[in-house]
């Protein structure tokens, strides 16, 4: 391959300057978040068991013994650590996107705190919704939002409402999927990798590229300990953070809606949790139940388990569905085929690695 062809190939992958440090910073952020989360989680698990931060078995849960629910703290710490390192390595790059990165991390911190308190003591659904609304409004305040452009006086209000609905909806959708070992973290990793390759194509999406690299690394590091049989779970804290961050980064592309079809691209990347949550809400409303506070085994993964599939096979199957939706989203956006294939390869390598490491640990009796 001639040097000019190699440069063109890298440009199509989203590497704007192959001779610069920008793409190396993105890789470093990913691996730093991965290694920190992976290595830090066993310590979090031991401490959580010691102080009682765990989900006890009941009729709603699949675990048969106390399961630490503080994994989200390690995921959040891994993302922050990686982004702090990026600030030191590429201060000029980070300064240009600092306000958006800080807004995502601040909103995520609120949700981690509220989710963690809810995990341990329980909080009213309306209070959780209130904090999620504040986190969504924080994004709007720094320009991370849908911008309606239908030519009506209601456009600003419509854009605000759609942003709120998107952020709160995705935050809760991923949390509702966190009922099966490896499912929520795997779906988050798949979506983060796909969105990462999309964001790399656009200079104005630089904040998304950095945050998504850290999020993908932290999700993969967590998944190493979360694949069935899980040793620790995300809890509301971690699931809220993953869902919120994915929702926020999907909006960083300055999305202007001239038709409601403009909602389709970001929705495709997260279509599996959207579909799962939608069918749960509709079913509960038809039964006259409050979808926010009514527990039940009515998710897609519950239905697959009821058909006799193991937890691990259900997770693999739904990972495949999520990956298919993400590839369709990239095709819909007319991404270069090189970027689509690279995204597919990175996703399969990451998921294959954590699966191998978890199974090897089980074979060794660890």
N, C-alpha and C positions, 0 to 999 in steps of 0.2 A: 504494500500500500504506500503510495507516494505521500510525502509530508502534507501536501495540500489536501489530499483526500482524507487523511487522518484529522486534520484541522476541521474540515467540513463535517466529518462524522461526529467529532466532539461538540461542535456548535449545535448540531441537530439533537444531541443529547441534552443540551442546555448549558454546556460549559462555554461561557462567553469569552473568557480569556484563559486559554490552556496554560499560558506562561505565568499567570498570576497566582495569588494564594487564596482566592475566593473559594474555588471548588475544593481545595485542600482543607480549608476551614470547615466547610460543610461536612466533609468526610470525618474530620476530627471530632466535630460536635456529635455526630452519630455514634462513633465508636466510644467516645468518652461517656456519653449517656448510657450506652449499652453496658460497658464494663462496670461503671459505678453502680447502676441499678442491680445488675447481676450479683455483684460481690457484696453489696450492702444489704440485700434482702434477707439473707440468713440471720444477720444480726437483728434486723427488725422483727423477724419471726420469733426468735427466741425471747426478745423483750416483750413482744405482744402476748405471748403465752404466759409469761411470768406475771404480767399485770392484769391479764384478763381481757385484752382487746381481741375478742374472738366471737364468731357466730356459733351459737350452740345449735345442735341438731333439733329440728322440729319438722312438722308435717309439710312446711313450705320448702324447706331446703333439702338439697341432695346429700350434704355431708353427714356422716355418721359419728363424727367426733368433733370437739371444738376446733374451729379453723380460724387462724389469725386473719383479721380483716383490715390490717393496717398497711397493706401493700401499696396503696395510693400515696402514702407519705414518701416512700422510696422512689416511686415514679416521679413525683413532683420534684423531689430533691435532685434526682438525676438530670431532669430537664433544666432546672435552674443552674446547676453546676456547669453543664455543658455550655449554656448560653453566656454565663459569666466568663468562661474560658474564651469564647468567641469574642467577647468585648475586649479582652486583652490582646488577642491575636490580630483582630481586624477592627481597631477602634473607629476608623473612618467609615467602614461599611456599616458597623452597628449603629453609629450615631445617626445615620440617615434614616434608619428604621426604628430608632430607639423607642419612640413614644408608642408605636403599635406593639412592639415586643413587650414593653413594660405593662401596657394595658391588658394584654392577654395573660401575662403572668400574675398581675394583680387580681384580675377577675377570677383566674384559676385558683389563686390563693384563698379567696373568699369561699369558693365552692369546696376546696379541699377541707377548710376549717369546718364549714357547715356540715359537709358530708361525714367528716370524722366524728363530730359531736352526735350526729344522727345515728351513726353506726353503734356508738357506745351507749347512748342514753335515749335516743329517739327524739325527733322534732316534729311539730305539726306540718302537714303537707303545705299549708298556705305560707308558712314561714320560709320553707325551702324554696317555694315558688317566688317569694318576694326577693330573696337573695339572688336567685337566678335572673330575675328581672333587672336587678341592679347591675349584675355582671354584663347583661346584654346592653344596657344603656351606657355602660362604660365604653363598650366597643363603638357604639354610635357616636359618642362624644369625640372619639379620635378618628372618625371617618371610616371605620370598619363596618360597612353596612350595605344593604341593598339600596340602590337609588332608582326609584320609580320615575319613569320618563314617559308617562302616558299623555302628557299635555293637559292635565287637569289640576285644579287648585288643591285637590286632595293628595297629590303625589308625595309631598313630604310625610304626611301622616301615614300613607300606605307603605312607604318605604320603611318607616319606623316600625309599623306593625309587623311587616314581613320579616324584618330583622329580628324582632323579639320572638316571633313565632319560630323562626329557624333556630336561633340559638337555644332557646328554652326547650324546643322540641328535640333537637339532636342531643342536648345534654341529658335529658331524661331517657331518650331512646336507647342510648348506649348503656346507661345505668340499668334499664330494664332487661337488657340482654345479658347482664352479668349474673346469670343464674346457672351457668354451666362452666366447668373448668376449661380455661383457655379460650373461651368464645369471644368475650368482649375485647380482651387484649389482642387476640389474633385479628379480629375485624379492624381494630384501631390501627394495628401495624400495616395491614393491607392498604387501608385508605390513606394513611400517612405517606407511605412510599409512593403511591400513585399521585397524590397531590404534590408531593415533593418534585417529581419529574415534571409535572405541569408547571409549578411555580418557577422552576429553574429556567423555563423558556422566556420568562418575562422579567426584565430588570425591576419593574415597579412592584414585584411580588417578593422582594428580597427578604422582608420580614417573615413571610410564610416559609421561604426556603430554610432559614435558620431554625425556626420553631419546629417545623415538620421533621427536620433531620434529628433534632433532639428528642422529639416525641416518638419517632419511629425507633430510635435506639433504646429509649427507656422502656417502651412497650415490649420490644423483643427481649431485653434483659429480664423484664418481669415475667414474660411468658415462659422463660426457662424454668421457673419455679411454679408456674400456674397450670401447666398442662396436666391432665388427669393421670394419676391422682394428685390433686393440687396440694401444695404445702402452705400456701398463703393466697388470699384473694385480694382484689382491688378494694372492695368495700365501696360504699357510696362516694367516699372521698376520691378514690382513684378513678372510678367510672365517670363521675361528674367532670373531673379534670380532663380526661381523655375526650369525652364528648364535647365539652365546651371548647377545647383547643382546636379540635377538628372543625367544629362549626365556625369558629372565628377565622381560621386560616383559609377556609373555603371561600370566605367573603373578601379576602385581601386583593382579589383581582379587579377591584373597582367595577363591580357588576352593576350595569345599568339595565333596568328592565323596561323594554318597550312592548313586550308581550309577556304573558305569564309562562310562555315556553322558556323564557330566560331563567326560570327556576330549575329547569331540567338538568343542566350540567352539574351544579353542586349536589343536587338530589341524587343523581346516579352514583356518585362516589360513596354515598351513605344510604343507599336504597334498602339494603337488608335491614338495618335497625329501624328505618322509617316504616317499611312494610310490616315488620313484626309489631311495632308499637301501635300502628294504625289498626291492625286486626284485633289486638288486645283491647284497645279503647272502645272500638265498635262493639265487640262482643260483650264487654262489661256494661256499656250503656244500654244495650238491648236487654240485658238481664236486670236493669234498674240499679246497677251498682256504681259507686264512685270510682272511676278509673285511677284516681290519684292515690287512694288509700285502701283499695280492695286487693288483698293478696290472692294469688291463684296460680295454678299450673296450666296456663292457657297460652304460653308462648310457643313459637315454632319449635324450639328445642325440646320443650316438654312433649309435644306431639310426636316428635321423632323418637324420643326415648320410649314413649308408650308403645311404639311399633317394634320395640325390641333392639334398637341400635344401642351400642355402648356410648358412654359419654365422649370417649375419644373419637369414635367414628362420627358422631353428630358434629363435634367441633370441626373435624376435617371436611365434612360435607358442607357445612355452612361457611367455612373459610373459602371453599371453592366457589360457592354462590356469590359471596362478597367480591372475590377476585374477578369473576366474570362481569359483574356490574361495573367494577372499576375499569376494566379493559374496555367495556362498551362506552363508558364516559370519555375515555381518552380518544377512542375512535370518533365519537360524536364531536369532540373538540378539534378533530383533524390534527392530532398530534403526529409528529414524525414517527414513522414505523420503528426507527432505531430507539426512540425514547420509550415507545410502548413495549418493545421486546426487552429493553434494559430494565424497565419497571417490573415486568413479569419475572425476569431472571432474578432480580434482587429480592422480590417477594418470595419466590420458591426457595432460594438459597437460605434466606433468613428463617423461614418456617421449617425447612428441612433440617437446619442446624439445631434449632431448639428442640425439635422432635427427637432427633438422634441423641442429643445430650440428655434429655429427660428419660428416654427409654434405656440408655446405657446406665444411668444412675439406678434405675429400677432393677435392671439385670444384676447390678452389683450389690443390690440390697441397701442402697444409700437412702 
